[in-house]
Structure formats: structure tokens, C-alpha cells
């Protein structure tokens, strides 16, 4: 009996020793693997970043979606602004962060949706940018703060943010009209506040009223003769009894529009009624929305004109429902 117990004890000791040996071997193996990983993974990552994931040159920046209104020159300008000359690994996220910062500082960019790496000819050789851009809406006539130069025309978007482009009067025709001669951008004149820095919002309710009217006229064929919106008497600040807003045509005639688009109307026609009136004037005089006159007032039920002007247009005036 005692001999049997000794045999069992010997077996147990042997098993324990074997188990301990296996555990020690496994610990040693895990330690070796960990050491190898600690030594090898950084070197492997370094190899991948420097060799396998390294593009042949600086990443090329591309637009995911280019707006239809954006010219080739402007697209190239935006891409050049976002370009980074350094060659960086496809795994280097700091490149994307740098491009993102560059885009957010660009006055043309309203919102950065996404910046990501792409694969063109090699891993990470392309940076694709997806942005919402500020759409040019009008040219604002003004003098830049601190300068004694001639009057210039500053590009703004529909929210009154100043865009980088500005033009002297001599360059206006190529900016205002498209290749077919249609109106592309209208001028807003008479704004009280000076222009802000590029990318900043232009203050003033007068500019906002002018932009509202430009948007209302946009896309209407009968508005083609209208080139400028005059806001100089906004809030009756110059002439208390005169209309606040006026339209200036390509013939330099003046059409008194009246109250801003967003006002509550009592004495005047609504904006839509005024648009309908302009359409009738356009049709009745073969495109001469001013009926050949230097001045019209379309604010009320009856259109006012100066009786001494162009008496030969009497028939046209009657067709349009105009009272002399």
C-alpha cells in the first residue's frame, strides 16, 4: 500500500514538473515574441511608411466635385492653395490635417466636407477634397479702406461674404457678361460700409437688401436689361420721400423699385407683382424694359413716367398700361 502511494506521488511530481516546464517554455516563447514585436513592428512600420506606402512624389490634390460655375483658373487657384510640396507617407494623417487647415482659411471655401487619401498610380499619391464653395452673387461698388485709388468692384457671395476677386471698371464687361452676352453678375452700388478683409462678411442691411433683389431678378429673361441695383437711399438715409431701392438698366435709365424685398408691404405692390409688371414692360416694348424713358416708377398701381420724354412711345405705353 505504501509503495502504491509512493508511485502515485512520483507520478504527480513528474506531471507537475512537466507542466511547469511547458509553462516556462510558453512564457519564454511569449517573451521572445513580444521582444521580437517590440523590435520588429516599429521597423516594419518604418519600412511600410518609407517604401510600400510612400508615393513617388508630393500628393496631387483633386476636387471631388467641381461646381459648374467655377472657372478653370479658379479651380487651379484653389488646388494650388491646398497643395503640399512635401512627400509624405500614405499613412501620415498630418498631411490631411494640413490640407484641411489650408482649405478652411481659403475665402472661397464655405465648408470642408472631407479630405481623404486616394490611389492614382501609387498608394496615397492623391488627396481628394470635398468642399462647399461660396458662389459669386454680385459685384459691390466701393472704395477699399485706407486707399486713395479709383473705385473698384468687389465680388461677394449670396451671404455678403467678400471673395478674393476685385476689378477696376475697365474689366467689368468680361466679368458681368457670359460668352453669349447674357448678364452673369449685377452690380450693387451705394453701399455705406467699406469692404471688409477677404473672407469676412460685409456688414450692412443695405447690401443685404441689394443681394435679396439681385437674387429675385436672377434667371428672368425680362431682367436682362437690368445691370445695377442702387441701395444708396436704403432706409431713406439720403432722400426721406424717395424710393429706397432702384434698378439701373444698360441704357442708364432708372426704374424705381421701392421697398426692400423682405419688408411688409402696405402702400406698394408686392415683389412678385413688380416682377410681373417688369415682364409686361419687357414684352410690350421689345425688350426696352424702360420703354425708352430715362425714369420709371413701378411701385404703385399706376406706373409713373416723365411726360416730356419720348412722346412717340405713347402707343407702347398704352399697351403696357402706363399713365403719362
Buried (B, 14 or more C-beta within 10 A) or exposed (E): EEEEEEEEEEEEEEEEEEEEEEEEEEEEEEEEEEEEEEEEEEEEEEEBBEEEBBBEEBBBBBBEEBEEEBEEEBBEBBBEBBBBEEBBBBBBEEBBEBBBEBBEEBBBBBEBEEBEBBEEEBBBBBBBBBBEBBBBBBBBBBEBEEEEEEEBBBBBBBEBBBBEBBBEEEEBEEBBBEEEEEBBBBBBBBBBBBBBEBBEEBBBBBBBBBBBBBEBBBEEEBBBBBBBBBBBBBEEEEEEEEBBBBBBBEBEBBBBBBBBBEEEBEEBBEBEEBBEBBBBBBEBBEEBBBBBBBBBBBBEEEBBBEEEBBEEBEEBBEBBEBEB
